[in-house]
Amino acid sequence: MKRSLKVTSFVLVVALCIVLAVMGGSRKPEAPVQPIEFNHWQHVKKQEGPELDCVFCHEHADKGPYATIPNTSTCMACHEAMQTDKPEVQKLAAFAQKKEQPPWVRVYWFESEANAFFSHKPHLKAGVECATCHGEVGDMQRVRHEVKQTMGWCIACHRARRVSIDCYVCHR
């Protein structure tokens, strides 16, 4: 009887773990809280705002490996006069006045220890949409890590676009 109870308990614990893993895996990833609540959709959707292109703010994406987070001076070029009464714009203005940058929490990065090299420039030049790798950021109020960028995911994309999958392209 005791053995039967142990086996039943074990099966229930395993089943519970599987259910929790499936439920946790189906949730959208959490978006980190940022020092200034920045809504991408207000900036990139024509019906909501100015319909800015990603490289307007992430100005180095088409010039080199890093997209970079915009300086407060880039933001203040518009917000010097627009929506100055909004609390988040006031926070931004306070950083700009002190000539500081908000301590943004990074959302995307390579976790690889295999010396992977990535540059936005050739991808943008090839016409790869930002959403391909970053999800539909324009539909997010707060950006979250939606696309799991694994080596297999990158290789599948390269194969689909018929571009090099030679190791040296990404590993140096």
C-alpha positions as CSV (number, residue, x, y, z in Angstrom):
1,M,0.0,0.0,0.0
2,K,2.8,2.4,0.9
3,R,4.6,1.7,-2.4
4,S,1.4,2.4,-4.4
5,L,1.0,5.7,-2.5
6,K,4.6,6.7,-3.3
7,V,4.1,5.8,-7.0
8,T,0.9,7.8,-7.2
9,S,2.5,10.8,-5.4
10,F,5.4,10.7,-7.8
11,V,3.1,10.5,-10.9
12,L,1.1,13.5,-9.6
13,V,4.2,15.6,-8.9
14,V,5.5,14.8,-12.5
15,A,2.1,15.6,-14.0
16,L,2.0,18.9,-12.0
17,C,5.5,19.8,-13.2
18,I,4.5,19.1,-16.9
19,V,1.3,21.2,-16.5
20,L,3.2,24.1,-15.0
21,A,5.9,23.9,-17.7
22,V,3.3,24.0,-20.4
23,M,1.4,26.9,-18.9
24,G,4.6,28.8,-18.3
25,G,5.8,28.2,-21.8
26,S,2.6,29.6,-23.4
27,R,2.8,32.9,-21.6
28,K,4.3,35.9,-23.3
29,P,7.7,36.9,-21.9
30,E,7.6,39.7,-19.4
31,A,8.6,43.2,-20.5
32,P,11.2,44.8,-18.2
33,V,10.1,48.0,-16.4
34,Q,12.0,50.9,-17.9
35,P,13.0,54.2,-16.2
36,I,10.7,56.0,-18.6
37,E,7.5,54.2,-19.9
38,F,8.1,54.5,-23.6
39,N,5.3,53.3,-25.9
40,H,6.8,52.4,-29.3
41,W,3.3,52.2,-30.8
42,Q,2.8,55.9,-30.2
43,H,5.8,56.6,-32.4
44,V,5.5,54.1,-35.2
45,K,1.8,53.7,-35.9
46,K,0.5,56.4,-38.2
47,Q,-3.0,56.5,-36.6
48,E,-1.4,57.1,-33.2
49,G,1.6,59.3,-33.9
50,P,4.3,60.4,-36.3
51,E,5.1,57.0,-37.9
52,L,8.8,57.1,-37.3
53,D,11.0,54.5,-38.9
54,C,13.1,52.4,-36.4
55,V,16.4,53.9,-37.6
56,F,15.1,57.4,-36.9
57,C,15.7,56.7,-33.2
58,H,18.0,53.7,-33.4
59,E,20.2,55.7,-35.7
60,H,23.2,53.5,-35.9
61,A,21.4,50.3,-36.9
62,D,22.0,50.8,-40.6
63,K,25.6,52.0,-40.1
64,G,27.1,49.3,-38.0
65,P,26.7,46.4,-35.6
66,Y,24.7,48.1,-32.9
67,A,21.3,49.7,-33.2
68,T,22.0,51.8,-30.1
69,I,19.4,53.4,-27.8
70,P,18.7,57.0,-28.7
71,N,20.2,59.8,-26.7
72,T,17.9,62.1,-24.8
73,S,18.8,64.8,-27.3
74,T,17.2,62.8,-30.1
75,C,14.0,62.5,-28.1
76,M,14.1,66.1,-27.0
77,A,14.3,67.3,-30.6
78,C,10.5,66.6,-30.8
79,H,9.6,66.6,-27.1
80,E,11.1,70.1,-26.4
81,A,7.7,71.3,-27.6
82,M,5.5,68.2,-27.9
83,Q,3.6,66.7,-24.9
84,T,5.7,68.6,-22.4
85,D,2.9,68.2,-19.8
86,K,3.1,64.4,-19.9
87,P,4.9,62.9,-16.8
88,E,7.1,60.6,-18.9
89,V,8.2,63.4,-21.1
90,Q,9.0,65.4,-18.0
91,K,11.1,62.6,-16.7
92,L,12.9,62.5,-20.1
93,A,13.4,66.3,-20.0
94,A,14.9,66.0,-16.5
95,F,17.5,63.5,-17.8
96,A,18.3,65.7,-20.8
97,Q,18.7,68.8,-18.6
98,K,21.3,66.9,-16.5
99,K,22.9,65.7,-19.7
100,E,22.3,62.1,-18.6
101,Q,20.8,59.1,-20.3
102,P,18.0,57.1,-18.7
103,P,19.3,53.8,-17.3
104,W,17.4,51.7,-19.9
105,V,17.0,48.0,-19.3
106,R,18.3,46.1,-22.3
107,V,15.7,43.7,-23.9
108,Y,17.7,42.0,-26.6
109,W,21.2,40.7,-26.5
110,F,23.2,37.6,-27.5
111,E,23.7,35.2,-24.7
112,S,26.1,33.1,-26.7
113,E,29.6,32.3,-25.4
114,A,30.6,31.1,-28.9
115,N,32.0,34.5,-30.0
116,A,28.9,35.2,-32.2
117,F,29.1,38.4,-34.2
118,F,26.0,40.2,-35.3
119,S,25.6,43.4,-37.2
120,H,22.3,45.1,-38.0
121,K,23.7,46.8,-41.1
122,P,23.7,43.9,-43.6
123,H,20.4,42.7,-42.4
124,L,18.7,46.1,-42.9
125,K,20.5,46.4,-46.3
126,A,19.0,43.0,-47.3
127,G,15.6,44.2,-46.4
128,V,15.1,42.2,-43.2
129,E,12.3,43.9,-41.3
130,C,13.1,44.8,-37.7
131,A,10.0,42.8,-36.6
132,T,11.5,39.6,-38.0
133,C,14.0,39.6,-35.1
134,H,12.4,41.8,-32.5
135,G,8.7,41.0,-32.9
136,E,6.0,43.5,-33.6
137,V,7.5,46.2,-31.4
138,G,5.1,48.8,-32.9
139,D,2.2,46.9,-31.3
140,M,3.8,46.8,-27.8
141,Q,3.3,49.4,-25.1
142,R,6.3,48.0,-23.4
143,V,8.9,46.0,-25.4
144,R,9.4,42.4,-24.4
145,H,11.9,39.7,-25.7
146,E,9.5,38.0,-28.0
147,V,11.8,36.3,-30.5
148,K,14.2,33.7,-29.1
149,Q,17.2,34.2,-31.3
150,T,19.1,30.9,-31.2
151,M,21.7,29.7,-33.6
152,G,19.2,27.3,-35.2
153,W,16.7,30.1,-35.6
154,C,19.3,32.3,-37.4
155,I,20.4,29.4,-39.6
156,A,16.8,28.6,-40.6
157,C,16.4,32.3,-41.6
158,H,19.6,32.3,-43.6
159,R,18.6,29.1,-45.4
160,A,15.1,30.5,-46.2
161,R,16.7,33.6,-47.6
162,R,19.5,31.6,-49.4
163,V,22.4,33.4,-47.7
164,S,25.6,32.0,-46.3
165,I,25.4,29.6,-43.3
166,D,29.2,29.3,-43.2
167,C,30.4,29.4,-39.6
168,Y,32.8,32.3,-40.2
169,V,30.0,34.6,-41.1
170,C,28.8,34.8,-37.5
171,H,31.7,33.3,-35.5
172,R,35.0,35.0,-35.4
